[in-house]
Amino acid sequence: MKSLILYYSRTGNTANVAEVIHKSTKSDIEEVKDRADRSGVIGYIKAGKDTIFGAEADIEGIKSDINNYGSIFIGGPVWVMKPATPVTTLIKRLDLKNKQVVLFVTCGGNPGKSLEVMSDLVMKNGGLVLHRFFIKTGKLDAAGVVQAAQEEVAKLKQAVSKNKTVVQTSEDMTV
């Protein structure tokens, strides 16, 4: 069955990771669009505020029909040690019943419990989290982000080949 990558990216780091996954897996790919202007310093501050207060993001609907996919990659940045609001809003809106999901985040510093939060949302919507990873982008340039993403995709492929990918609970971060 086909795979789909859904991602949100404010600065381009998550987009770079999504592109690496796309090229490595031949999955379809779609960027999640946030209608709010989150560019620059003011956008950064608004993003942090929305995350702290748990605001829903005003995202555009995705064009892909997820019923045509067996596995979904979902990724986005970490804001204030939590998943970005466009990502949590997306996951809450998806019917993930019987979907295998791989989660990924990019962060300049500490990812906090972002992957656990995303995993809980996926499981509440009927999905099975197969794998999850974060890439710490703080000291990396774009080429470094791509290299880190390639390493994570290689780990994922190795785990899949050994059938060691299911993350049963949000507390279990092992592969």
C-alpha positions, 0 to 999 in steps of 0.5 A: 500500500502507498505511503503519504508524507504530511508535514508543516514547516515554518523555517524549512527544516521540516520541509528538508526532512520531508523531502529526504523521506520522500526521495528515500521512500517514493512516498507521496508528499503534501505540505500542510498550510497554516493560514496564519502568518508565522514569519519573522519574529512576530510570527515566532512569538505568535507561534509560541503563544498559540502553543502554550495556550493550546490554540487550534491552528487555522490550517487548510484542508489536505488535498490527499485522500488518506483512505488511499494510503496504508502508512502516513508520515507526519512531521513538523517543528517543535515550538516551546517543547511541544508539537507545532499547533498546525501539526496537532490540529492536523492529527486531530482532524485525521481519521487514522483508523488502521493507518501505520504512522511514522512521526518526526519533528525538528527542533532547535533545542529540546523536543520536550514531549512533542513526540509523546503528544503526537503519538497520543493524538495518533492513537486516539484517532485509531492509528498505530505509531510505528516509529518516531524520531526527532532531528535537533537542528540548532547547530545544523545548516540545511546540508546538516539537516539533510544528512541527519534526516538521511541517517534517520531514514536509514535507521527506519528502513533497518528497523522495518527490515528487522520488523522492530518498528512498533511503538506501543505506548507513548512512553516507549521511545525504543525501536 
